[in-house]
Amino acid sequence: MSKATRRSFLQKSILGGLFYTVGIPFLQANNSIESVNLDSEFKLETNNYNQIDWKKIRAQFLFPKNRQYLNTASLGPSPRMVVNTVCKTIEQLETQCSHGHHLTKKTHQQIAQFLNTSVDEIAVIRNATEGMNIIARTLRLKAGDEVIISTHEHVGGAAPWMALQKDLGIVVKLIDLDVEGEKNLQIIKNAVTSKTKAIAFSHITCTNGMKLPAKEIAAFCRSKNIYSCIDGAQALGMFSIDLTDIQPDFYTSSGHKWLFGPKGTGVFYMHKKWIKKLNPVFVGAYSDSKYDLNSLTMEYRDSVQREEYGTRNAAISLGLGSAIEFISEIGIENVAKRGRELANYFRKGLKDIVEIEILTPENEKFSASMITFKIHGKDNLKINQQLNSEYKIRLRGIYENNLNSIRVSFAIFNTFKEIDNLLIALKEITKN
Ligand SMILES: Cc1ncc(COP(=O)(O)O)c(C=O)c1O
């Protein structure tokens, strides 16, 4: 290394170290990679619903052709485009010794556009559960405050509030939902008292795939000064979501289910009216707009991305952006229509099996791309295992809320043939 080069290197190192302590400017100092060169694209000839090439879409997924996977509600496999983005980004960032934080800006823009909201209301987090924890802690509730949740919540949507009950003495009020869907808004309204501070509910329940009237619940919450906190783990990527229309206070979701994004990604939304009013619970580099250690002064960024403090995995964030591009290429309305078409086909087939009760509401207003059913007189959790081991059909047993039932997810790679196979298997099982 020449003297001049060494001097320049030292200057850069010192500046780099200095900038690291002040959050945002570090971004500017370390953005030598403007973009990652990806040739991972997916294009359809047409996204006219009746002409969509579903076989081409299926071929984008890496799992074997004969694998009958109907469990996207638990874990959505990623298409090649997403896998390529993650792998190539890691490789290029490692080549450059860069964390690539500045590249994730694109993902925020993609999510904001996908959810029809503004970029500053969006953050990429690790999963839906992390988002519900952020919400629960950010509200700074006190002993005696009430939070309403339902018996249909996933552990990730319920545990953060149960933890506050243990830690702070808040009161978690459990409500039972109407499994037909119609009465849920009223049930929620009836549970509210003068102590209610938040209502946390699933946009689509993980149990029976029931859709809740998110917009109406959010509007009711606004009218009562109650925080609306939506767990969208089973909704994001399943159908079109417009957060400007729903106007919740908070929305959290997984990236790894219906969006088919990388594992370890989630989406978090906070309505802009709260960004200045509610301080973040955890902070670090990138949380601040102004930071000076010597005078102990710090101001937070006017963006929910202050939740993305510290060094993160930019590759999976970019992969999440690719997942949105993949779905957008098909069209989210088409994705929703396909899921519903497959679900309706299955529902029709189930009606021939008298032992089976369908637990998902029939009304399309309260259902989407999942169907939960129960075979009477049988241990459904065991049957779920049998379907996996003997028939090679992967579903999910529902033990939550003692439902003793089986859930089927209908994603864009699933086929009518797979549903026929499942119906044949169920007919055989119910006969024995
Ligand atoms: C409704 C609901 N909320 C939260 C979660 C947890 O999601 P994550 O693993 O992304 O935290 C799930 C997972 O199945 C879910 O169905």
The ligand as a Tripos MOL2 file, in Angstrom:
@<TRIPOS>MOLECULE
LIG
   16    16     1     0     0
SMALL
NO_CHARGES

@<TRIPOS>ATOM
      1 C1        -52.4460  -15.5410   12.7850 C.3       1 LIG1
      2 C2        -50.9770  -15.7880   13.0160 C.ar      1 LIG1
      3 N1        -50.2760  -14.9040   13.7300 N.ar      1 LIG1
      4 C3        -48.9590  -15.0650   13.9510 C.ar      1 LIG1
      5 C4        -48.2870  -16.1600   13.4690 C.ar      1 LIG1
      6 C5        -46.8280  -16.2860   13.7430 C.3       1 LIG1
      7 O1        -46.1390  -15.8840   12.6010 O.3       1 LIG1
      8 P1        -44.5730  -15.6490   12.6330 P.3       1 LIG1
      9 O2        -43.9490  -16.9890   12.6580 O.co2     1 LIG1
     10 O3        -44.2910  -14.9010   11.3680 O.co2     1 LIG1
     11 O4        -44.2530  -14.8560   13.8230 O.co2     1 LIG1
     12 C6        -48.9790  -17.1280   12.7230 C.ar      1 LIG1
     13 C7        -48.2940  -18.3110   12.2150 C.2       1 LIG1
     14 O5        -48.8660  -19.2800   11.7720 O.2       1 LIG1
     15 C8        -50.3730  -16.9310   12.5000 C.ar      1 LIG1
     16 O6        -51.0920  -17.8160   11.8110 O.3       1 LIG1
@<TRIPOS>BOND
     1     1     2 1
     2     2     3 ar
     3     2    15 ar
     4     3     4 ar
     5     4     5 ar
     6     5     6 1
     7     5    12 ar
     8     6     7 1
     9     7     8 1
    10     8     9 2
    11     8    10 1
    12     8    11 1
    13    12    13 1
    14    12    15 ar
    15    13    14 2
    16    15    16 1
@<TRIPOS>SUBSTRUCTURE
     1 LIG1         1 GROUP 0 **** ****
